[in-house]
Structure formats: C-alpha cells, structure tokens
Amino acid sequence: MSDQDKKVVIETGDSGKGTSEINEEANTEELEERALSVFASERNEDITALVFCLITTFLVLLFTKWLV
C-alpha cells in the first residue's frame, strides 16, 4: 500500500453513522469548511420554516378572530 492510498478512520458520532474513511493526505480544513457550510444551510432552512409557521399561525388566528 503506497503512501497515497493510506486511509484514516474518523469517528463521526451517531448523526454521522459511526465512522468515515478519508485519505491521509486530504485537506482537513476544506472538509471542515464543507461540513460547517452544510450545518449553516440547514440552520437557515430551519429559521425560514419557523418564520413561515409563525406567519401562518398569526394569519390563522387573525382571520378566525374576524370570522367569530
């Protein structure tokens, strides 16, 4: 096995389904940035969904009060 083929096993925890293998020479900073950008985009999606839920709830409460 050459130096370029060496793999490193990384514990990723429960959400990462256990372990992951990466090349020993991989750019870990780039991998970390990619992982953080995924979490940031999921956070933005969650905030957007929360805002839509709050607006919808407000509109429903507003119209039900007007209809009564």
RALINDA-V355316 format. One record per residue. RES is the residue in one small letter. SS is DSSP state (2 for helix, 1 for strand, 0 for the rest). PHI is phi in radians with two decimals (none if undefined). OMEGA is omega in whole degrees, 0 to 359 (none if undefined). Layout:
res = <RES RES>
ss = <SS SS>
phi = <PHI PHI>
omega = <OMEGA OMEGA>
This chain:
res = <m s d q d k k v v i e t g d s g k g t s e i n e e a n t e e l e e r a l s v f a s e r n e d i t a l v f c l i t t f l v l l f t k w l v>
ss = <0 0 2 2 2 0 1 1 1 1 1 1 1 0 0 0 0 1 1 1 1 1 1 0 0 0 0 2 2 2 2 2 2 2 2 2 2 2 2 2 2 2 2 2 2 2 2 2 2 2 2 2 2 2 2 2 2 2 2 2 2 2 2 2 2 2 2 0>
phi = <none -1.39 -1.11 -1.29 -1.55 -1.15 -2.01 -2.02 -1.64 -2.04 -1.31 -1.87 1.41 -1.13 -1.23 -1.65 1.13 1.75 -2.29 -2.51 -1.87 -2.26 -1.15 -1.07 -1.59 -1.14 -1.41 -1.19 -1.13 -1.14 -1.11 -1.13 -1.10 -1.12 -1.13 -1.16 -1.18 -1.13 -1.13 -1.14 -1.20 -1.14 -1.13 -1.10 -1.12 -1.12 -1.14 -1.08 -1.10 -1.10 -1.09 -1.08 -1.14 -1.15 -1.12 -1.08 -1.07 -1.08 -1.11 -1.11 -1.12 -1.11 -1.26 -1.22 -1.20 -1.20 -1.35 -1.46>
omega = <181 180 182 182 181 180 178 179 182 175 182 178 184 182 178 178 170 184 178 179 174 177 182 182 184 179 185 178 178 179 178 179 179 179 180 179 176 179 180 180 177 178 178 178 179 180 178 179 178 179 178 178 179 178 179 179 179 180 178 179 180 182 178 177 180 182 182 none>
